[in-house]
Amino acid sequence: MSSPRTSKDKPAKPARAVPGAKVSRGVDKVASDAGMTGKDKANFIKAMMEGVKPKAAAPAAPKPRAGKSGAAKGEKPVTVEILRRIPAPVKVSTPSNKESDEALKFASLIEAKVAGGDLGALTPEAVQALMAALCKLYAANVDAGNKYPVVSSRMAITGTDSMILCGALLKAVDLQVFELGMWQSWSGL
């Protein structure tokens, strides 16, 4: 009868390098703000809010405080590259009309019903008709060159709300996420 093997019995396998992977120095160190002054933190936040030009070298690391170990000799400064910018929501100012005023009132009524837990405020048929009409109206505006954000602000809906609706819309027209990605890359939208 053999004894069960433990982790001590089996030698650890060395990690294999992935071809083309970049190895960075100091990956075993935990990022912290221990060596940063209040001014350094403020400058960092300001740079993050304003954005950093691609491939621009970051300012020299702050001088370590007494008793703290400094950066390793020969270590290159860290570069920051913006991979994707998310535009700020744009407030569209257009003249109001009767239909828009009624739609805004109806939207606030629906928001209040959902917040109150009344999910049966509209029948599924009414939701489907509204969704189809709004989808067609938005797509027609984009096709005509009237591009505007589909919701007024990032906080108008949650990411989960968005994914649920996107998934349902794709399923309704029998499309896959891959097809959406291909169409977006081809159309530039």
Z-matrix of the N, CA and C atoms (Angstrom, degrees):
N
C 1 1.443
C 2 1.518 1 107.16
N 3 1.277 2 116.31 1 126.68
C 4 1.462 3 119.96 2 -178.37
C 5 1.515 4 110.23 3 -95.13
N 6 1.319 5 114.53 4 152.05
C 7 1.463 6 119.15 5 179.12
C 8 1.523 7 109.51 6 -84.14
N 9 1.324 8 116.79 7 151.24
C 10 1.476 9 118.68 8 179.35
C 11 1.521 10 110.41 9 -64.77
N 12 1.321 11 114.85 10 144.90
C 13 1.468 12 120.19 11 179.98
C 14 1.518 13 109.65 12 -78.09
N 15 1.284 14 115.13 13 143.37
C 16 1.453 15 121.00 14 176.20
C 17 1.514 16 108.37 15 -113.96
N 18 1.327 17 116.13 16 172.02
C 19 1.471 18 120.49 17 179.98
C 20 1.522 19 111.05 18 -64.31
N 21 1.362 20 117.55 19 -21.70
C 22 1.459 21 120.01 20 179.46
C 23 1.529 22 111.32 21 -72.88
N 24 1.340 23 116.65 22 -29.55
C 25 1.456 24 121.18 23 -178.95
C 26 1.522 25 112.70 24 -71.08
N 27 1.319 26 117.21 25 -31.19
C 28 1.457 27 121.53 26 -174.06
C 29 1.531 28 109.66 27 -97.84
N 30 1.323 29 118.94 28 124.10
C 31 1.462 30 119.77 29 178.76
C 32 1.532 31 109.97 30 -70.61
N 33 1.326 32 115.07 31 144.24
C 34 1.466 33 120.23 32 179.88
C 35 1.527 34 109.84 33 -71.41
N 36 1.329 35 115.49 34 138.10
C 37 1.464 36 120.13 35 177.99
C 38 1.521 37 108.67 36 -85.51
N 39 1.321 38 117.32 37 138.06
C 40 1.466 39 118.27 38 177.16
C 41 1.522 40 109.97 39 -70.43
N 42 1.333 41 116.42 40 149.09
C 43 1.463 42 121.60 41 179.31
C 44 1.523 43 109.30 42 -68.87
N 45 1.319 44 116.27 43 138.66
C 46 1.464 45 120.65 44 178.91
C 47 1.520 46 108.84 45 -91.04
N 48 1.307 47 114.74 46 143.06
C 49 1.458 48 120.15 47 177.99
C 50 1.517 49 109.12 48 -78.36
N 51 1.306 50 116.26 49 139.54
C 52 1.454 51 121.77 50 177.09
C 53 1.516 52 107.79 51 -89.73
N 54 1.341 53 118.40 52 128.37
C 55 1.463 54 119.78 53 -179.20
C 56 1.523 55 111.03 54 -59.46
N 57 1.306 56 116.62 55 133.30
C 58 1.458 57 122.40 56 178.07
C 59 1.515 58 114.38 57 83.71
N 60 1.342 59 117.89 58 -4.61
C 61 1.455 60 119.83 59 -179.54
C 62 1.514 61 109.54 60 -77.57
N 63 1.315 62 115.33 61 141.96
C 64 1.458 63 120.43 62 178.21
C 65 1.519 64 109.03 63 -93.03
N 66 1.295 65 115.79 64 134.91
C 67 1.451 66 121.01 65 178.48
C 68 1.515 67 107.03 66 -102.07
N 69 1.313 68 116.03 67 125.79
C 70 1.461 69 118.61 68 179.78
C 71 1.510 70 109.79 69 -104.05
N 72 1.309 71 115.09 70 151.87
C 73 1.455 72 120.54 71 179.67
C 74 1.518 73 109.21 72 -78.63
N 75 1.303 74 115.46 73 146.01
C 76 1.453 75 120.30 74 173.27
C 77 1.515 76 113.92 75 75.25
N 78 1.320 77 119.46 76 24.08
C 79 1.448 78 120.34 77 -179.37
C 80 1.522 79 112.09 78 -70.27
N 81 1.315 80 117.08 79 -18.67
C 82 1.439 81 119.00 80 -179.47
C 83 1.532 82 111.93 81 -83.53
N 84 1.316 83 116.86 82 -5.68
C 85 1.459 84 120.03 83 179.58
C 86 1.525 85 109.14 84 -88.68
N 87 1.305 86 116.87 85 142.20
C 88 1.444 87 121.93 86 178.33
C 89 1.524 88 108.25 87 -87.59
N 90 1.341 89 116.01 88 132.77
C 91 1.458 90 119.92 89 178.84
C 92 1.521 91 109.00 90 -68.58
N 93 1.310 92 116.23 91 133.42
C 94 1.460 93 120.25 92 176.88
C 95 1.520 94 108.66 93 -149.25
N 96 1.298 95 114.68 94 165.74
C 97 1.459 96 119.74 95 179.29
C 98 1.524 97 110.74 96 -104.82
N 99 1.327 98 117.15 97 22.70
C 100 1.458 99 121.17 98 -175.71
C 101 1.526 100 112.24 99 -60.59
N 102 1.335 101 118.61 100 -34.93
C 103 1.453 102 121.07 101 -177.40
C 104 1.521 103 113.40 102 -94.02
N 105 1.326 104 118.06 103 4.67
C 106 1.468 105 120.36 104 -176.13
C 107 1.525 106 110.90 105 -96.38
N 108 1.321 107 115.14 106 138.95
C 109 1.457 108 120.44 107 175.19
C 110 1.518 109 108.55 108 -86.69
N 111 1.296 110 117.73 109 171.98
C 112 1.462 111 121.76 110 177.57
C 113 1.519 112 111.51 111 -59.99
N 114 1.336 113 116.56 112 -38.34
C 115 1.466 114 120.88 113 179.05
C 116 1.525 115 110.48 114 -66.57
N 117 1.347 116 117.20 115 -40.13
C 118 1.460 117 121.26 116 177.79
C 119 1.525 118 110.64 117 -61.10
N 120 1.327 119 116.30 118 -43.75
C 121 1.464 120 120.47 119 179.33
C 122 1.522 121 110.73 120 -63.42
N 123 1.327 122 116.67 121 -43.07
C 124 1.469 123 120.57 122 179.43
C 125 1.524 124 110.76 123 -63.10
N 126 1.335 125 116.84 124 -42.08
C 127 1.471 126 120.45 125 178.21
C 128 1.525 127 111.20 126 -64.65
N 129 1.329 128 116.67 127 -38.56
C 130 1.460 129 120.77 128 178.76
C 131 1.528 130 110.39 129 -63.42
N 132 1.329 131 116.86 130 -47.16
C 133 1.468 132 120.61 131 -179.91
C 134 1.519 133 110.18 132 -64.03
N 135 1.333 134 117.23 133 -41.01
C 136 1.465 135 120.60 134 178.36
C 137 1.521 136 110.48 135 -61.84
N 138 1.331 137 117.26 136 -42.68
C 139 1.471 138 120.95 137 179.12
C 140 1.518 139 110.78 138 -64.21
N 141 1.317 140 117.41 139 -39.22
C 142 1.464 141 120.26 140 179.37
C 143 1.521 142 111.22 141 -67.44
N 144 1.324 143 117.49 142 -37.27
C 145 1.466 144 120.96 143 -179.97
C 146 1.526 145 111.40 144 -71.39
N 147 1.320 146 117.62 145 -38.91
C 148 1.454 147 121.63 146 -177.92
C 149 1.518 148 112.00 147 -84.21
N 150 1.298 149 117.30 148 -20.30
C 151 1.458 150 121.41 149 -177.18
C 152 1.516 151 109.80 150 91.53
N 153 1.285 152 115.66 151 154.40
C 154 1.451 153 122.07 152 -179.68
C 155 1.513 154 107.31 153 -118.38
N 156 1.336 155 117.12 154 136.92
C 157 1.461 156 120.01 155 179.45
C 158 1.524 157 109.18 156 -62.22
N 159 1.338 158 117.23 157 140.13
C 160 1.459 159 119.47 158 -178.60
C 161 1.518 160 112.17 159 -57.41
N 162 1.330 161 114.86 160 140.70
C 163 1.457 162 124.66 161 177.08
C 164 1.525 163 113.52 162 59.25
N 165 1.324 164 117.43 163 22.77
C 166 1.461 165 120.45 164 176.09
C 167 1.520 166 108.11 165 -85.45
N 168 1.297 167 115.54 166 136.54
C 169 1.457 168 119.59 167 179.30
C 170 1.516 169 109.06 168 -71.62
N 171 1.300 170 116.00 169 136.81
C 172 1.451 171 121.21 170 177.96
C 173 1.525 172 108.69 171 -70.21
N 174 1.333 173 117.70 172 155.17
C 175 1.460 174 119.47 173 177.01
C 176 1.529 175 110.01 174 -60.39
N 177 1.315 176 114.93 175 159.03
C 178 1.466 177 120.38 176 -178.76
C 179 1.513 178 109.71 177 -55.47
N 180 1.315 179 115.42 178 146.03
C 181 1.453 180 120.78 179 -179.30
C 182 1.525 181 109.25 180 -61.22
N 183 1.340 182 117.62 181 146.39
C 184 1.462 183 119.60 182 179.37
C 185 1.524 184 110.30 183 -63.43
N 186 1.308 185 114.57 184 149.70
C 187 1.456 186 119.38 185 179.32
C 188 1.514 187 108.47 186 -67.46
N 189 1.336 188 116.08 187 133.91
C 190 1.459 189 118.22 188 -178.92
C 191 1.520 190 110.89 189 -67.74
N 192 1.299 191 114.72 190 148.50
C 193 1.459 192 120.32 191 177.51
C 194 1.518 193 108.56 192 -74.39
N 195 1.300 194 115.58 193 164.12
C 196 1.460 195 119.92 194 179.91
C 197 1.519 196 109.65 195 -58.26
N 198 1.330 197 115.36 196 133.43
C 199 1.454 198 120.05 197 178.51
C 200 1.514 199 113.17 198 91.70
N 201 1.300 200 119.13 199 -10.57
C 202 1.467 201 122.19 200 -179.85
C 203 1.517 202 108.96 201 -97.85
N 204 1.322 203 116.66 202 145.18
C 205 1.463 204 119.27 203 178.15
C 206 1.524 205 109.03 204 -82.36
N 207 1.323 206 117.26 205 142.16
C 208 1.463 207 122.52 206 -178.26
C 209 1.510 208 111.49 207 -86.45
N 210 1.319 209 115.73 208 -174.98
C 211 1.460 210 121.11 209 179.06
C 212 1.516 211 109.26 210 -70.31
N 213 1.309 212 115.77 211 155.19
C 214 1.461 213 120.49 212 179.77
C 215 1.521 214 109.73 213 -65.87
N 216 1.324 215 116.17 214 146.99
C 217 1.460 216 120.23 215 -179.49
C 218 1.524 217 109.56 216 -66.24
N 219 1.325 218 115.08 217 141.98
C 220 1.452 219 120.45 218 177.61
C 221 1.523 220 113.48 219 79.39
N 222 1.316 221 118.45 220 4.05
C 223 1.452 222 121.18 221 -179.76
C 224 1.527 223 109.74 222 -77.07
N 225 1.309 224 117.31 223 132.17
C 226 1.459 225 121.90 224 -178.47
C 227 1.517 226 110.11 225 -78.25
N 228 1.358 227 117.16 226 151.62
C 229 1.463 228 118.65 227 177.42
C 230 1.528 229 110.48 228 -66.83
N 231 1.299 230 115.46 229 150.78
C 232 1.454 231 122.10 230 -178.99
C 233 1.522 232 109.08 231 -75.94
N 234 1.327 233 117.01 232 137.64
C 235 1.458 234 120.61 233 175.25
C 236 1.516 235 108.58 234 -109.18
N 237 1.315 236 115.52 235 145.35
C 238 1.455 237 122.24 236 -179.27
C 239 1.515 238 108.04 237 -116.53
N 240 1.318 239 116.45 238 131.90
C 241 1.454 240 120.86 239 179.32
C 242 1.522 241 108.44 240 -128.13
N 243 1.323 242 116.25 241 128.85
C 244 1.450 243 121.35 242 178.36
C 245 1.526 244 107.59 243 -78.26
N 246 1.316 245 117.20 244 120.15
C 247 1.453 246 120.61 245 -178.88
C 248 1.527 247 111.61 246 -87.04
N 249 1.309 248 116.75 247 -36.20
C 250 1.457 249 119.73 248 -177.45
C 251 1.516 250 108.78 249 -154.01
N 252 1.297 251 116.49 250 132.54
C 253 1.458 252 120.64 251 175.54
C 254 1.521 253 108.71 252 -101.05
N 255 1.311 254 116.56 253 134.26
C 256 1.453 255 121.61 254 176.00
C 257 1.521 256 106.15 255 -103.01
N 258 1.336 257 117.06 256 115.74
C 259 1.459 258 119.11 257 -176.78
C 260 1.520 259 111.66 258 -67.45
N 261 1.318 260 114.53 259 149.37
C 262 1.450 261 120.15 260 176.70
C 263 1.532 262 108.57 261 -70.73
N 264 1.330 263 117.21 262 149.30
C 265 1.457 264 118.74 263 179.05
C 266 1.521 265 110.81 264 -59.94
N 267 1.302 266 115.72 265 140.82
C 268 1.454 267 121.49 266 -178.69
C 269 1.518 268 108.89 267 -103.85
N 270 1.301 269 116.86 268 127.27
C 271 1.463 270 121.57 269 176.93
C 272 1.518 271 107.55 270 -83.54
N 273 1.322 272 115.74 271 114.72
C 274 1.454 273 121.28 272 -178.67
C 275 1.526 274 107.87 273 -89.98
N 276 1.316 275 115.84 274 122.23
C 277 1.458 276 119.13 275 178.80
C 278 1.525 277 108.61 276 -108.10
N 279 1.308 278 114.67 277 109.46
C 280 1.450 279 121.27 278 178.18
C 281 1.520 280 107.86 279 -128.08
N 282 1.316 281 116.77 280 154.56
C 283 1.472 282 118.48 281 179.05
C 284 1.531 283 110.23 282 -63.82
N 285 1.288 284 115.94 283 142.31
C 286 1.452 285 121.88 284 -179.02
C 287 1.529 286 110.12 285 -80.51
N 288 1.322 287 115.28 286 152.20
C 289 1.460 288 120.09 287 173.88
C 290 1.523 289 108.68 288 -138.88
N 291 1.317 290 116.71 289 174.24
C 292 1.457 291 122.12 290 -174.57
C 293 1.531 292 111.42 291 -60.29
N 294 1.336 293 117.30 292 -46.11
C 295 1.463 294 120.94 293 -177.72
C 296 1.530 295 111.21 294 -63.97
N 297 1.331 296 116.76 295 -41.14
C 298 1.464 297 120.45 296 179.61
C 299 1.521 298 111.02 297 -65.42
N 300 1.323 299 117.05 298 -41.92
C 301 1.468 300 120.40 299 178.54
C 302 1.529 301 110.91 300 -61.84
N 303 1.340 302 116.99 301 -43.01
C 304 1.460 303 120.82 302 178.41
C 305 1.532 304 110.88 303 -65.44
N 306 1.321 305 117.49 304 -39.99
C 307 1.461 306 121.13 305 179.52
C 308 1.528 307 110.74 306 -64.65
N 309 1.342 308 117.06 307 -40.53
C 310 1.467 309 120.37 308 178.27
C 311 1.525 310 111.16 309 -64.31
N 312 1.328 311 117.14 310 -40.47
C 313 1.470 312 120.43 311 177.10
C 314 1.529 313 110.35 312 -64.01
N 315 1.347 314 116.23 313 -43.25
C 316 1.457 315 120.60 314 -179.76
C 317 1.525 316 110.76 315 -64.91
N 318 1.335 317 117.17 316 -39.72
C 319 1.465 318 121.03 317 178.68
C 320 1.528 319 110.52 318 -63.07
N 321 1.330 320 117.79 319 -42.53
C 322 1.470 321 119.76 320 179.40
C 323 1.525 322 110.75 321 -68.05
N 324 1.333 323 117.77 322 -33.56
C 325 1.460 324 121.08 323 175.88
C 326 1.531 325 110.41 324 -63.77
N 327 1.337 326 116.41 325 -45.02
C 328 1.468 327 120.36 326 178.69
C 329 1.526 328 110.42 327 -63.36
N 330 1.346 329 117.54 328 -43.56
C 331 1.472 330 121.29 329 177.89
C 332 1.525 331 110.72 330 -57.14
N 333 1.332 332 117.28 331 -43.52
C 334 1.467 333 121.05 332 -179.70
C 335 1.524 334 110.94 333 -65.10
N 336 1.332 335 116.86 334 -40.38
C 337 1.470 336 120.64 335 179.91
C 338 1.531 337 110.12 336 -64.72
N 339 1.328 338 117.37 337 -44.73
C 340 1.465 339 120.88 338 -179.94
C 341 1.525 340 109.95 339 -64.41
N 342 1.340 341 117.14 340 -43.16
C 343 1.467 342 120.70 341 178.84
C 344 1.522 343 111.10 342 -62.31
N 345 1.339 344 116.77 343 -32.21
C 346 1.461 345 120.76 344 178.81
C 347 1.524 346 113.30 345 -83.09
N 348 1.327 347 117.11 346 -2.50
C 349 1.461 348 120.54 347 177.98
C 350 1.518 349 114.16 348 88.40
N 351 1.312 350 118.15 349 6.09
C 352 1.465 351 121.87 350 179.77
C 353 1.522 352 109.21 351 -87.17
N 354 1.339 353 116.47 352 83.94
C 355 1.457 354 121.33 353 -177.73
C 356 1.528 355 112.38 354 -79.43
N 357 1.314 356 117.47 355 -11.11
C 358 1.463 357 121.21 356 178.83
C 359 1.511 358 112.81 357 -95.37
N 360 1.336 359 117.42 358 18.42
C 361 1.463 360 120.67 359 -178.33
C 362 1.526 361 110.95 360 -61.90
N 363 1.313 362 117.37 361 -33.48
C 364 1.463 363 122.29 362 177.18
C 365 1.522 364 108.24 363 -124.47
N 366 1.305 365 115.73 364 144.40
C 367 1.461 366 119.62 365 175.92
C 368 1.524 367 109.06 366 -72.74
N 369 1.322 368 117.65 367 156.97
C 370 1.468 369 119.45 368 176.52
C 371 1.527 370 112.29 369 -55.64
N 372 1.324 371 117.66 370 -36.08
C 373 1.466 372 120.89 371 179.02
C 374 1.526 373 110.97 372 -63.44
N 375 1.342 374 117.20 373 -39.46
C 376 1.467 375 121.02 374 179.56
C 377 1.528 376 110.58 375 -68.20
N 378 1.341 377 117.16 376 -40.77
C 379 1.465 378 121.19 377 178.13
C 380 1.525 379 109.65 378 -63.23
N 381 1.339 380 116.31 379 -43.56
C 382 1.465 381 120.48 380 179.99
C 383 1.528 382 111.30 381 -62.46
N 384 1.329 383 117.21 382 -42.58
C 385 1.463 384 120.77 383 -179.76
C 386 1.525 385 111.09 384 -65.70
N 387 1.333 386 116.63 385 -43.25
C 388 1.471 387 120.51 386 178.18
C 389 1.522 388 111.32 387 -64.56
N 390 1.332 389 116.57 388 -43.05
C 391 1.467 390 120.82 389 -178.84
C 392 1.526 391 110.36 390 -62.16
N 393 1.319 392 116.59 391 -44.80
C 394 1.468 393 120.47 392 -179.51
C 395 1.528 394 110.73 393 -64.13
N 396 1.325 395 116.81 394 -43.92
C 397 1.467 396 120.27 395 -178.86
C 398 1.525 397 111.13 396 -65.07
N 399 1.339 398 117.30 397 -43.38
C 400 1.463 399 120.58 398 179.64
C 401 1.526 400 111.48 399 -67.25
N 402 1.327 401 116.92 400 -37.92
C 403 1.464 402 121.18 401 177.58
C 404 1.526 403 110.35 402 -61.97
N 405 1.338 404 116.34 403 -46.37
C 406 1.474 405 120.83 404 179.29
C 407 1.526 406 111.09 405 -64.13
N 408 1.335 407 117.75 406 -41.77
C 409 1.468 408 121.42 407 -179.22
C 410 1.523 409 110.97 408 -64.52
N 411 1.340 410 117.23 409 -44.38
C 412 1.466 411 120.51 410 -179.68
C 413 1.528 412 110.45 411 -65.23
N 414 1.339 413 117.33 412 -45.32
C 415 1.463 414 120.92 413 -179.56
C 416 1.528 415 111.06 414 -62.97
N 417 1.329 416 117.37 415 -39.39
C 418 1.470 417 120.57 416 178.69
C 419 1.525 418 110.66 417 -64.73
N 420 1.332 419 117.41 418 -38.28
C 421 1.470 420 120.53 419 177.78
C 422 1.521 421 110.96 420 -65.58
N 423 1.327 422 117.76 421 -43.34
C 424 1.463 423 120.95 422 179.35
C 425 1.522 424 109.95 423 -64.12
N 426 1.345 425 117.21 424 -43.07
C 427 1.464 426 120.92 425 178.05
C 428 1.525 427 111.85 426 -61.67
N 429 1.319 428 116.71 427 -33.24
C 430 1.464 429 121.30 428 -179.63
C 431 1.531 430 112.37 429 -82.24
N 432 1.346 431 117.11 430 -2.53
C 433 1.461 432 120.33 431 178.87
C 434 1.513 433 113.82 432 95.13
N 435 1.317 434 118.13 433 3.05
C 436 1.475 435 122.37 434 178.82
C 437 1.519 436 108.82 435 -91.87
N 438 1.334 437 116.09 436 71.58
C 439 1.466 438 120.37 437 -177.62
C 440 1.521 439 109.63 438 -83.61
N 441 1.311 440 114.96 439 128.56
C 442 1.458 441 121.80 440 175.50
C 443 1.523 442 107.75 441 -149.24
N 444 1.332 443 117.53 442 157.37
C 445 1.469 444 119.40 443 -179.93
C 446 1.531 445 110.73 444 -59.42
N 447 1.314 446 116.33 445 142.22
C 448 1.461 447 120.55 446 -176.29
C 449 1.534 448 111.57 447 -70.37
N 450 1.324 449 117.83 448 -25.69
C 451 1.469 450 121.96 449 172.75
C 452 1.523 451 108.05 450 -125.49
N 453 1.327 452 115.88 451 156.52
C 454 1.465 453 120.07 452 -171.93
C 455 1.520 454 113.95 453 -70.76
N 456 1.321 455 118.35 454 -29.08
C 457 1.461 456 120.68 455 179.05
C 458 1.523 457 109.21 456 -152.69
N 459 1.336 458 115.89 457 166.10
C 460 1.464 459 119.82 458 -179.34
C 461 1.516 460 111.23 459 -66.46
N 462 1.321 461 117.64 460 -20.84
C 463 1.452 462 120.26 461 -177.26
C 464 1.531 463 112.20 462 -94.22
N 465 1.340 464 118.33 463 -0.14
C 466 1.457 465 120.66 464 -178.79
C 467 1.524 466 111.30 465 -65.08
N 468 1.325 467 117.18 466 -37.64
C 469 1.461 468 122.20 467 176.31
C 470 1.522 469 108.20 468 -135.25
N 471 1.312 470 116.11 469 160.88
C 472 1.460 471 119.71 470 178.19
C 473 1.527 472 109.40 471 -89.63
N 474 1.313 473 115.41 472 166.28
C 475 1.453 474 119.94 473 175.80
C 476 1.525 475 111.01 474 -61.73
N 477 1.324 476 116.53 475 -36.94
C 478 1.463 477 120.30 476 178.52
C 479 1.516 478 110.43 477 -65.25
N 480 1.342 479 117.14 478 -44.13
C 481 1.470 480 120.39 479 176.68
C 482 1.520 481 110.35 480 -55.47
N 483 1.325 482 115.32 481 -45.45
C 484 1.459 483 121.07 482 -178.24
C 485 1.524 484 111.50 483 -63.44
N 486 1.331 485 117.04 484 -45.15
C 487 1.463 486 119.80 485 -178.58
C 488 1.524 487 112.01 486 -67.33
N 489 1.322 488 117.23 487 -37.36
C 490 1.461 489 120.45 488 177.98
C 491 1.527 490 109.82 489 -62.25
N 492 1.340 491 116.42 490 -46.92
C 493 1.455 492 119.76 491 -178.91
C 494 1.523 493 111.65 492 -67.54
N 495 1.332 494 117.27 493 -43.85
C 496 1.472 495 120.19 494 178.80
C 497 1.520 496 111.00 495 -59.77
N 498 1.325 497 116.42 496 -44.79
C 499 1.467 498 120.36 497 178.61
C 500 1.512 499 111.62 498 -61.77
N 501 1.339 500 116.79 499 -41.74
C 502 1.461 501 120.42 500 -179.94
C 503 1.525 502 111.37 501 -67.46
N 504 1.339 503 117.08 502 -39.82
C 505 1.464 504 120.03 503 178.36
C 506 1.528 505 111.26 504 -64.87
N 507 1.324 506 117.10 505 -43.52
C 508 1.465 507 120.03 506 178.39
C 509 1.517 508 111.10 507 -63.28
N 510 1.327 509 116.76 508 -41.10
C 511 1.467 510 120.54 509 179.29
C 512 1.530 511 110.71 510 -65.93
N 513 1.324 512 117.09 511 -36.96
C 514 1.469 513 121.02 512 -178.44
C 515 1.518 514 112.22 513 -62.52
N 516 1.323 515 116.89 514 -31.93
C 517 1.469 516 120.44 515 -179.05
C 518 1.526 517 111.90 516 -108.27
N 519 1.340 518 116.66 517 14.06
C 520 1.460 519 124.14 518 175.82
C 521 1.531 520 112.42 519 55.99
N 522 1.338 521 115.83 520 52.06
C 523 1.459 522 121.93 521 175.28
C 524 1.520 523 109.29 522 -118.50
N 525 1.322 524 115.65 523 154.06
C 526 1.458 525 122.13 524 176.84
C 527 1.525 526 109.33 525 -104.23
N 528 1.316 527 116.60 526 160.25
C 529 1.464 528 121.47 527 179.45
C 530 1.529 529 110.30 528 -59.96
N 531 1.325 530 117.07 529 -36.54
C 532 1.465 531 121.20 530 177.87
C 533 1.528 532 110.72 531 -57.90
N 534 1.330 533 116.42 532 -43.16
C 535 1.466 534 120.13 533 179.83
C 536 1.527 535 111.18 534 -65.18
N 537 1.305 536 116.77 535 -36.69
C 538 1.464 537 120.41 536 175.97
C 539 1.519 538 110.28 537 -63.08
N 540 1.332 539 116.87 538 -44.99
C 541 1.463 540 120.42 539 179.00
C 542 1.515 541 112.13 540 -61.79
N 543 1.321 542 117.04 541 -41.86
C 544 1.469 543 120.61 542 178.47
C 545 1.526 544 110.51 543 -64.10
N 546 1.317 545 116.55 544 -44.66
C 547 1.469 546 120.08 545 -179.74
C 548 1.529 547 110.74 546 -62.70
N 549 1.344 548 117.07 547 -41.31
C 550 1.460 549 119.98 548 179.10
C 551 1.527 550 111.12 549 -63.95
N 552 1.324 551 117.66 550 -39.81
C 553 1.462 552 119.30 551 179.88
C 554 1.518 553 111.39 552 -69.67
N 555 1.310 554 118.37 553 -33.72
C 556 1.472 555 121.37 554 179.68
C 557 1.523 556 111.91 555 -76.67
N 558 1.353 557 116.35 556 -39.30
C 559 1.461 558 119.02 557 -174.31
C 560 1.526 559 112.71 558 -86.96
N 561 1.313 560 117.58 559 -20.31
C 562 1.464 561 120.53 560 -178.82
C 563 1.517 562 112.85 561 82.07
N 564 1.319 563 118.06 562 10.91
C 565 1.474 564 120.58 563 179.85
C 566 1.500 565 111.15 564 -92.49
